[in-house]
Amino acid sequence: MNKILQTPKYQSVSQWGMQSMKINPLQRLTYLKKQIIICTGKSYTRIRARHSTNVQTLSKAFEARDHISEGHTDRLQSLVTDVAVTIGLSNSKLTDLRIFAQFHDVGKVGIPDRILFKEGPLTADEILEMQRHSEIGFRIAQSSWDLAHIADWILKHHEWWNGDGYPFGLKGEDIPVECRILAIADAYDAMTNDRPYRQALSHDEAVKELKKNAGVQFDSKLVENFINIIEENQSRNRGWRQFLLHQS
């Protein structure tokens, strides 16, 4: 075993975990996974619970680090749920999709701040480094009982409808529908909120971009579905605002 993953004999796994915050998160998760193999009964249950807590902690740590995208997960969960309901996904799929929306970018914990928060355009090498986040996220999810069932989606959530995405260059319906839904919702939310490299676009500008990339980056049918949902939500919100104004 790599020396960095070895624990002193007098330490429990939890003590080691508390004293190893500077160790790569992937290494900690890999170590815990290996420990499961030699554990039985109550020890197995304790390790599993601790491992689940580690993943949640990892997610919270990333949210705290990525202050720029504050609120992104909540908005994304709402958007993907609306789309999934309209296309008839099962309740279990809805639950999985919401978890996917929360953890799809967890692999960015492995991306350096100088790239993640860069204000200007990324270089070719930086783009390749950034693209690694889907693979890093996949490996994290595979190491977790809570996320293993969505690991494949995390790996493929940057595939494009026309095959120009990564990491596999999947095309059309070879891309999981959950990934196709998230790609549209994620792009819309990113476009309509400020980023280090640009100001937020208006709703109309974002919709125009979605339409332009339908059939290229995105599933055309899902884009149409998504736009209809957004327009309906905005119309409903305008109606509520007018109602409240009349009541005041």
N, C-alpha and C positions, 0 to 999 in steps of 0.2 A: 504493500500500500504506500502511496505517496506520503512522505513524511509530514507534509502540511495537513494531512487529514488524520494523522494519528493523535489519539488523546492520551494524556498521562494516565497511568493505571489507577491513581487515586481519585480521578474525576469521573463523575457520571456524565452521560451524554448531554444532559441539560446544562450542567456546569460548563462543559466544554463549549456548548453552543453560546452561552452567555459571554465567554471569554474570547470568542473567535469572530467578533463583528467585522474585523478587517479582512477576513478570509472571503474569497469569492463566493457569492450566494449559491452558485451552481455546485461548488465543491461541498458546501454544507449540506445541500439537498441530496447530492450523490452519496455522501457519507451516511446520512440518515437512512436512505433507501437500502444501503448495504447492511446496516445494522438490523433491519427488519428480518432479513433472511435467517439470522441466528437467534431471533427472539421468539418466544412462544407465550401463549396465554395472556396474562395481564400485562406482561412486558410488551408484547406485540401491540396491545391496545393503547398503552401509554405512548409508545413511539409513534403510532399512527396519529394519535391526537396531537402530539407535539409537532409532527410533520405538517399537519393541516394548519396549525397555528403559525408555523414558519412561513407558509405560503401567503397567508393573510397578512402577516407582518411585512413580508416582501412587497406585497401590493401597496400597503399603507406607506411604506418607505418611498416607493416610487412616486406615489401621489404627492407626498410632501416635497420630494425633490423636483418633480415636474409641476411647479406652481403655475406655469403658463397655461396648462390645460385644465385648470381647476373647474370642476363642474362638468367636464367633458363626459365622464363615465355615466353620470346620471342622465344627461341629455341623450346620450347614445343608447342607453338601455330603453328609454322611452320610445325613441325613434324605431329601433329594430323590433320592439314589441308590436308597435302599430302596424308595421309592414307584415310581420309574421302572422298576425291575426287575420289580416285581409286576404292572405294567400292560403289560409287554412292549416297552418302548422299545428301540431298537437300541443297540448299543455306541457308535456315533458320537454318538447323541443323549445317551447317558449322559455321555460326555465333555463335550459342549457344555453340558449341564445343570450339571455341576460347575463349569465356567468361569462360567456364568451366576450360580450361587450365590456365587461369589467376587466378581464384579464388579457385581452388580445395583444396589448402592447407591453406585457410584463417583461418581455425580453429586453426592453430598453434599459433595464437596470444594468445591463452589460455594455452599454454604449457610453463612451466618454462624454462628459459635460461639454467639452470644447466642440463636439460635433452636434450633440443633442440640442444645445442652446445657441448655436452659431447664428448670428444675425444676417450674414450674407449667404450667397449661394454655396452649396457644398462642392468640393472638388470631386473628381471621378473616384479617387481613393476613398474619400469620406462617404460618398454615396454607397460604395461597396461595404464599408464598415457599418453604416446605418442599416443596410439591408440584412445584416446578420441578426438583427433583433428578432426576426420571425423564427429563426432556427434556435436562438437562445431561449426564446419563450417556449418553443416546442419541447426542448429538453427539460425546462423547469416543470412544465405541465405533465410530461411523462413521469416525472419523479413524484407526482402528487396524486393520491387517491381522489382528491376533490376535483382535479383538473385533467386527469389522464384521458377522459372521454372527449375532451375538446382540444386535445393537443394537436390533432391533425388540422383542425380549423385554424388554430393559431399559426401553424406552419404555412398555411395556404392563403392567409387573408390579404396578401398583396398580389395575388394572381389577377391577370386582366382577362376580360372576355375574349379579346382577340389573340391571346397567347403571348403578349409582350410583358407579362408580369414576372414575378419571381416567387419562390426559388426554382420552380419546375417548368415554367412556361405553359401551364395548363390552359386549356381553351374551352370556352362555352360552358356547357353543362357538365363538363368534367370537373369544374370548380364546384365545391359544395355550395348548396343554395344559401347556407348560413353565412358563408364567406362573401357571397355576392350581395346579400342584404347588408351586411356590416360595411362593406366597401363603399356603398352609396351613402349610407347614414354617416359614416366616419368622414367621408369627403365633404359632405354638406356642412356638418358641424365644424370641421376644421376651417372651411372657407368663410363661414359666417362668424368666426371669432378671431381675435387678434393672434398673430404668431410673431416670433422674433424677427422674421424676415419680411413681414408685410402686415398691412392693416386688414381688418375684416372686410369681406365683401358684403354687399347688400343681399337680401333674399333673392331679388330678381337676377342679380349677377350670378349668384351661386346656382340658381336653377338653369340659367343659360349655359353654364359650364357643364352641368350634369347632362343636359340635352346634347351638347356638343360631343361629349365623350360616351354617350349611349351607343352601344355596339362596338366600342373601341375598348374602353376601360371597364365599362359597366354593362350589365344585362339590361337591354332596352326595355323589356316588359316590366322589370322591377323598377327602373327609373321612372317610367310612366306612373306606376303604382305609387311610388314614393312621393312624386310631385303632387299627385292628387291628394294624398294624405296631408302633406304640408300645407297645401292651399286650403283644405277644409279646416285644418287646425287654426290657421291664421284667420280665416273668416269667422270661425267660432269665437276666437279670442277678441276680435274686433267687436262682435256682437255683445259679448260680456262687458267689454269696456264701455260701450255706449249705454248699456243697461245700467251699469253702476253710476255713470255720470248723471243719468236721469234721476237716479234714486238719491243722489247727494244734494 
